């Protein structure tokens, strides 16, 4: 009875946590709740195609999550792996929302795995880079789908160009209400501007995105649309553009700019989006403009960091050195740069160890020696650097990128390692094996569905 009461109290506290105290939510949980309207709208509008892509992407996220956990238990990944990274399950849904309904399953799974590898392993090592990994993945997806002529379809499975491309080719403006609802060709999760605005509003309410980027992006699109005398409502009602600006570019974990510069960043990206739309890039113009502006900001940040390091090095005071030389004997080269000793009289019992500490004929031992005649902090730095050089993960054979790729590709080897590793509990072994079996069954079912259409 006590457990039921505790469960009821916890369930009663969920609405307060989600609506009254949303800043206490983690980034992954807030993004998962914000992606829920997009997934529901995609399944409603595109039915089987959206359901299959979401399922394949989610299974890929499960495999990546299990591979990371297995790598941590078996090989011991470094602590920086996964720093400020999106959970693989949430990342799989985030990338899947931008897929076309006609995207092949192998492309979708590959893009999800690629994003998780970049976001978890590569991006934590890049400190002054403001380019979101999703923008790079969407660029690679565009380069793959362009030669395959993978386009968009509407809800009745008819092939049709996206609304912005139709506006460029035929000067046709689709009703903004249809774009707002989602009754238009586009990505499976970002076609409905209403669902995207709902998710973006919740992310802003939970303090997980920067409002300056979103408002600046919309203002840039509005100003450029007025300048070229286009329909402002039509240009603003693009669901994919709102998705890229709100879910991707405004993520506070990726922003390296102060809050006062976020509006200018979004404004320049919005103007660049309209310029690329004017030249016929359609829905791809948003991620291209955001990627270009993010690269420029990254370049500026790297140059500023370099100039600050040079200025700090130039203003660094020169170290003072003392010279100890006795007048009654010639200077000793071994004691020339030694620190000056005070002439405090020592007790008789302490005379022997002090004299041996300054003897020149001390025999060399086999242990690693450190320069103790300089600042004691330098000796600590030398010991730390020596410990880092001799660390267990310093060898090239234990590169985490290679190990993670091997775990993702060779699943049977991972299962064999799971059952041979004694530190893993039996419950964890059975769970990993069951998920792997479900993965193979899902792939087999998907192949069967494709071959028996």
C-alpha positions in Angstrom: 0.0 0.0 0.0 2.9 2.3 0.8 4.4 1.8 -2.7 1.0 2.7 -4.3 0.9 5.9 -2.3 4.4 6.8 -3.2 3.7 6.2 -6.9 0.5 8.3 -6.7 2.4 11.2 -5.1 5.1 10.9 -7.8 2.4 11.0 -10.6 0.7 14.0 -9.0 4.1 15.8 -9.1 4.6 15.2 -12.8 2.3 18.1 -14.0 4.0 20.5 -11.6 7.4 19.4 -12.9 6.5 19.7 -16.6 4.5 23.0 -16.4 5.4 24.8 -13.2 9.0 23.9 -12.7 10.2 23.1 -16.3 13.7 24.5 -15.8 14.5 21.5 -13.6 14.1 19.2 -16.6 17.1 17.9 -18.4 17.8 18.8 -22.0 17.1 15.2 -23.2 13.7 15.0 -21.4 12.7 18.5 -22.6 13.6 17.7 -26.2 11.8 14.4 -26.0 8.6 16.1 -24.9 9.0 18.8 -27.6 9.5 16.2 -30.3 6.3 14.4 -29.4 4.0 16.7 -31.4 6.3 16.4 -34.4 6.3 12.6 -34.3 2.5 12.4 -33.9 1.9 14.9 -36.8 4.3 13.0 -39.0 2.5 9.6 -38.4 -0.9 11.3 -38.9 0.0 12.8 -42.3 2.4 10.2 -43.8 1.2 7.0 -42.0 3.2 3.9 -43.0 6.2 5.8 -44.4 6.7 7.9 -41.3 6.1 5.0 -39.0 8.7 2.9 -40.7 11.3 5.7 -40.7 10.7 6.6 -37.0 10.9 2.9 -36.0 14.2 2.3 -37.9 15.7 5.5 -36.5 14.7 4.6 -33.0 16.1 1.1 -33.3 19.4 2.6 -34.6 19.4 4.9 -31.5 18.9 1.8 -29.3 21.9 0.0 -30.9 24.1 3.1 -30.4 23.0 3.5 -26.8 23.8 -0.2 -26.0 27.1 0.1 -27.9 28.1 3.1 -25.8 27.2 1.4 -22.5 29.0 -1.8 -23.6 32.1 0.2 -24.5 32.1 1.9 -21.1 31.8 -1.4 -19.3 34.3 -3.3 -21.4 37.0 -0.8 -22.4 36.4 2.2 -20.2 35.7 5.2 -22.5 37.2 8.5 -21.5 35.1 10.8 -19.3 34.7 13.5 -22.1 32.8 11.0 -24.4 29.2 12.2 -24.5 29.8 15.5 -22.8 26.9 17.9 -23.7 25.7 15.3 -26.2 22.1 14.4 -26.9 20.8 11.1 -25.7 20.9 8.6 -28.7 17.2 7.9 -28.4 16.3 11.6 -28.5 18.9 12.2 -31.3 17.4 9.5 -33.4 14.0 11.2 -33.4 15.5 14.6 -33.9 17.3 13.5 -37.1 14.3 11.4 -38.3 12.0 14.4 -38.3 13.9 15.9 -41.2 13.7 12.8 -43.4 11.7 12.7 -46.6 8.9 10.2 -46.7 10.7 8.5 -49.5 14.1 8.2 -47.7 15.4 4.6 -47.8 15.7 2.9 -44.5 19.5 2.3 -44.9 20.0 6.0 -45.4 18.0 6.9 -42.4 19.8 4.4 -40.1 23.2 5.6 -41.4 22.4 9.2 -40.8 21.2 8.5 -37.3 24.4 6.5 -36.4 26.6 9.2 -38.1 25.0 12.0 -36.0 25.4 10.0 -32.7 29.0 9.2 -33.4 29.9 12.8 -34.3 27.8 14.3 -31.4 29.2 11.8 -28.8 32.8 11.2 -29.8 34.0 14.0 -32.0 32.2 17.2 -30.8 33.2 17.1 -27.1 36.8 17.6 -28.2 36.0 20.8 -30.3 35.6 23.6 -27.8 35.3 26.7 -29.9 33.2 25.3 -32.7 29.6 26.6 -33.0 28.4 24.4 -35.9 25.7 22.0 -34.8 26.4 18.4 -35.9 22.8 18.0 -37.2 23.5 20.7 -39.9 26.5 18.6 -41.1 24.4 15.5 -41.2 21.6 17.2 -43.1 24.2 18.4 -45.6 25.4 14.9 -46.1 21.8 13.6 -46.4 21.2 16.2 -49.2 24.3 15.1 -51.1 23.2 11.5 -50.9 19.5 12.0 -51.8 20.2 14.5 -54.7 21.6 11.9 -57.2 18.9 9.4 -56.1 16.2 12.0 -56.9 14.4 11.4 -53.6 11.7 14.1 -53.4 8.7 14.9 -51.3 5.2 13.6 -51.4 1.9 14.8 -49.9 -0.4 12.8 -47.7 -2.0 11.0 -50.7 1.5 9.7 -51.9 1.7 12.1 -54.9 5.2 13.3 -55.8 5.4 17.1 -55.6 8.1 19.7 -55.1 8.3 21.5 -51.7 6.2 24.7 -51.5 9.3 27.0 -51.6 10.6 25.3 -54.8 7.2 25.7 -56.4 7.2 29.4 -55.5 10.6 29.7 -57.2 9.7 27.8 -60.3 6.1 29.0 -61.0 5.7 32.0 -58.7 2.9 30.0 -57.0 2.1 30.8 -53.3 0.4 28.0 -51.3 -2.1 29.1 -48.7 -0.2 29.7 -45.4 -3.0 27.9 -43.6 -2.1 24.6 -45.3 1.6 25.1 -44.4 0.6 25.9 -40.9 -1.5 22.7 -40.6 0.9 20.5 -42.5 -1.1 19.7 -45.6 1.9 20.2 -47.9 4.9 18.2 -49.1 7.9 18.2 -46.8 9.8 16.2 -44.1 7.9 13.7 -42.1 8.2 15.5 -38.8 8.7 19.2 -39.7 5.9 19.8 -42.3 3.4 21.1 -39.8 4.4 24.6 -38.7 1.8 24.4 -35.9 3.5 21.3 -34.4 6.9 22.9 -34.7 5.8 26.1 -33.1 4.3 24.1 -30.2 7.5 22.3 -29.6 9.6 25.4 -29.9 7.4 27.2 -27.4 7.8 24.5 -24.9 11.6 24.4 -25.4 11.7 28.2 -24.8 9.5 27.8 -21.7 11.9 25.2 -20.3 14.9 27.6 -20.9 16.5 25.1 -23.3 16.8 27.3 -26.4 17.7 30.9 -27.0 14.7 33.1 -27.9 17.0 35.7 -29.6 18.0 33.2 -32.3 14.4 32.3 -33.2 13.1 35.9 -33.1 16.2 37.2 -35.1 15.7 34.4 -37.7 12.0 35.3 -38.2 12.8 39.1 -38.4 15.5 38.4 -41.0 13.1 36.4 -43.1 10.4 39.1 -42.7 12.7 41.9 -43.7 14.1 40.1 -46.8 10.5 39.0 -47.9 9.4 42.7 -47.7 12.5 43.8 -49.6 11.7 41.4 -52.5 7.9 42.0 -52.2 7.0 38.4 -51.4 4.2 37.1 -49.3 5.5 37.4 -45.7 3.0 34.8 -44.3 4.0 32.2 -46.9 7.7 32.7 -46.2 7.3 32.5 -42.4 5.0 29.4 -42.4 7.8 27.1 -43.5 7.8 24.2 -41.0 11.3 22.9 -41.8 12.9 26.4 -41.5 11.2 26.9 -38.0 12.4 23.4 -37.0 16.0 24.2 -38.0 16.0 27.6 -36.3 14.2 26.4 -33.1 15.3 22.9 -32.4 18.8 23.0 -33.9 20.3 26.5 -34.1 18.9 27.9 -30.9 20.1 25.0 -28.7 21.9 26.6 -25.7 24.4 23.8 -25.4 25.8 24.7 -28.8 25.7 28.5 -28.6 29.0 30.0 -27.8 27.9 33.6 -28.3 26.7 35.9 -25.5 23.0 36.4 -25.2 23.2 40.0 -26.6 24.6 38.7 -29.9 22.1 35.8 -30.5 19.6 38.1 -32.2 22.2 39.3 -34.7 23.1 35.7 -35.4 19.5 34.7 -36.1 18.9 37.9 -38.2 21.9 37.2 -40.5 20.8 33.6 -40.9 17.2 34.6 -41.7 18.4 37.1 -44.4 20.8 34.4 -45.8 17.9 31.9 -45.9 15.8 34.3 -48.0 18.7 35.0 -50.4 19.2 31.3 -51.0 15.4 30.8 -51.5 15.5 33.5 -54.1 18.1 31.5 -56.0 16.0 28.3 -55.9 17.3 26.3 -53.0 13.8 25.7 -51.5 13.6 24.1 -48.1 17.3 23.4 -48.1 18.1 27.1 -47.9 17.5 27.2 -44.1 20.2 24.7 -43.1 22.6 26.0 -45.7 22.3 29.5 -44.3 22.6 28.4 -40.7 25.6 26.3 -41.6 27.3 29.1 -43.4 26.7 31.7 -40.6 27.8 29.2 -37.9 31.0 28.6 -39.8 31.7 32.3 -39.9 31.0 32.7 -36.2 33.3 29.8 -35.4 36.1 31.4 -37.5 35.6 34.7 -35.6 35.7 32.9 -32.2 38.9 31.0 -33.1 40.6 34.2 -34.2 39.6 36.0 -31.0 40.9 33.1 -29.0 44.2 33.2 -30.8 44.6 36.9 -30.3 43.8 36.7 -26.6 46.4 34.0 -26.1 49.0 36.1 -27.9 48.1 39.1 -25.8 48.2 37.1 -22.6 51.6 35.7 -23.6 53.0 39.1 -24.4 51.8 40.7 -21.1 53.2 37.8 -19.1 55.8 39.1 -16.6 59.4 37.8 -17.0 60.3 35.4 -14.3 62.9 36.6 -11.7 65.9 34.5 -11.1 68.3 34.7 -8.2 72.0 34.1 -8.4 73.8 32.6 -5.4 77.7 32.9 -5.5 80.1 32.7 -2.6 83.0 35.2 -2.7 85.6 32.8 -1.2 85.3 30.1 -3.9 84.7 30.1 -7.7 81.0 29.8 -8.8 79.7 26.2 -9.1 77.8 25.6 -12.4 75.6 23.1 -10.7 74.4 25.5 -8.1 74.4 28.6 -10.3 70.7 28.8 -10.8 69.7 27.3 -7.4 67.4 29.3 -5.2 69.0 31.3 -2.4 68.9 29.5 0.9 68.2 31.4 4.1 70.8 31.4 6.8 68.5 30.2 9.4 70.5 28.1 11.9 69.3 24.5 11.9 69.4 22.0 14.8 72.2 19.5 15.0 69.9 16.5 14.3 68.7 18.2 11.0 72.2 19.0 9.7 72.8 15.7 8.0 69.7 15.5 5.8 70.0 19.1 4.8 73.6 18.7 3.7 72.8 15.6 1.7 70.0 17.4 -0.1 72.5 19.8 -1.6 75.3 17.4 -2.3 76.6 17.1 -5.9 77.8 13.6 -5.8 74.5 11.9 -5.1 74.1 8.6 -6.9 71.4 8.4 -9.6 68.6 6.0 -9.0 66.5 4.1 -11.5 63.3 5.9 -10.8 62.1 8.9 -12.8 63.7 12.1 -11.7 62.2 15.6 -11.6 63.7 19.0 -11.6 63.3 20.0 -7.9 65.5 23.1 -8.1 62.8 25.2 -9.8 59.4 26.2 -8.6 57.7 23.3 -6.7 54.6 23.8 -8.9 56.7 23.0 -12.0 57.6 19.6 -10.4 53.8 18.9 -9.9 53.2 19.8 -13.6 56.0 17.5 -14.7 54.6 14.6 -12.6 51.1 15.1 -14.0 52.4 15.3 -17.6 54.4 12.1 -17.0 51.3 10.4 -15.6 49.3 11.4 -18.7 52.0 10.1 -21.1 51.9 6.7 -19.4 48.1 6.4 -19.2 46.3 3.3 -20.3 44.4 5.0 -23.1 47.4 6.7 -24.7 48.1 3.9 -27.3 46.8 4.2 -30.8 45.4 0.7 -30.6 42.7 1.9 -28.1 41.4 4.8 -30.1 37.7 5.2 -28.9 36.5 6.1 -32.5 37.8 2.8 -33.9 36.4 0.9 -30.9 33.0 2.5 -31.2 32.8 1.9 -34.9 33.7 -1.7 -34.4 31.0 -2.1 -31.8 28.4 -0.5 -34.1 29.3 -2.6 -37.1 30.2 -6.0 -35.6 27.3 -6.7 -33.3 28.0 -10.5 -32.9 31.5 -9.7 -31.6 29.9 -7.3 -29.1 27.6 -10.0 -27.9 30.5 -12.4 -27.5 32.3 -9.8 -25.4 29.2 -9.3 -23.3 29.0 -13.0 -22.4 32.8 -13.4 -21.8 33.2 -10.3 -19.6 32.8 -11.3 -16.0 32.2 -7.8 -14.6 28.8 -7.7 -16.5 25.8 -9.1 -14.6 23.7 -11.9 -16.0 20.6 -9.6 -16.1 22.5 -7.1 -18.2 23.8 -9.9 -20.6 20.2 -11.2 -21.1 18.9 -7.7 -21.7 21.6 -6.9 -24.3 21.0 -10.2 -26.1 17.2 -9.7 -26.2 17.6 -6.2 -27.6 19.9 -7.5 -30.3 17.5 -10.2 -31.2 14.7 -7.6 -31.5 17.0 -5.5 -33.7 17.5 -8.4 -36.1 13.8 -9.2 -36.1 13.0 -5.6 -36.9 15.4 -5.5 -39.8 14.1 -8.8 -41.1 10.5 -7.6 -40.8 11.4 -4.4 -42.6 13.1 -6.3 -45.5 10.1 -8.5 -45.7 7.7 -5.5 -45.9 9.8 -4.0 -48.7 9.9 -7.1 -50.7 6.2 -8.0 -50.4 4.6 -4.6 -51.2 
